[in-house]
Amino acid sequence: MSAVAQRNEPPEPRRGGPSTARAAGLTSDLRTIKVVWHRELLRFIGDRPRLIAGVAQPVLYLFVMGTGLSAMVPVTSGVPFRTFLFPGVLCMAVLFTCFFSAGSLVSDREGGFMREMLVAPVRRSAILFGKCLGGTTVGTFQGMVMLVIGAIAGVPMSLELVVTVILELLVICFAITAFGVALAARVRTIQGFMALLQVALFPMFFASGALYPLSGLPAWLVALTRLDPLTYAVAPLRHAVLDASGQAALAPMVTWGGFVVPIWLDLVIVAACALVALAVALPRFSRDDA
């Protein structure tokens, strides 16, 4: 009877207060972030055509356009057009890489993998953050590959430039991936996401000043460049590259009327855009949308 009574007794409540529950929740979130991040890395490493395509188009712009237009487009005195163009090409490389990484959210939904993750007892914010962290990692790696290609193309390089660019790319890639996730959370098919890429991504890139100086533009184009978040991503990269070339004073800065936007504020704007994108994506990222 005593053995039966012991088996029928309710289990003792777990010891620990709210701090223990918070610690367990944090551990679960970190594990979720790690799993999603690791899956994005494996997906990127195993997709060689994606890696090649992500490098081929920027290289085409850098070598062909940079060489062909160098004699026709005088940018600033003492700055080769290829050097001026390199930050925009670098931004192009990470832009498409991060956006395609965010697009895997749609393919995961179509394949049923996302439903399995959403029924698990994990926070949806942890899944989104892991997705953005994975896109940030692969985008930054793609940027490092482009730094090597830039050195081959004759762009002046230094250790300070490499460190600066990598730190800036961490912020920029996270913001681009967050923007892609916000769009992917509202799209049901990968075909729809690719169509949205054409509509949203190319206008943002061409309006950012990645391929041309920000000065001397028509008033309507000036307004577009100032409203384009990607403008504030290209400007820090261009300033870092021209600084390494000894031409930091000639680096075109973003201006609001007579106010020159400092580099740190450019990066703050990019980071703020990332937070807004995540805030927009999270409500759409629910069980019903999976």
Secondary structure, DSSP 8 states (H G I E B T S, - for coil): -HHHHHHHS--------HHHHHHHHHHHHHHHHHHHHHHHHHHHHH-HHHHHHHHHHHHHIIIIIHHHSTTT---BTTB-HHHHHHHHHHHHHHHHHHHHHHHHHHHHHHHTHHHHHHTSSS-HHHHHHHHHHHHHHHHHHHHHHHHHHHHHTT----HHHHHHHHHHHHHHHHHHHHHHHHHHTT-SSHHHHHHHHHHHHHHHHHTTTSSS-STT--HHHHHHHHH-TTHHHHHHHHHHHHHHTT-GGG----EETTEE--HHHHHHHHHHHHHHHHHHHHHH-STTT-
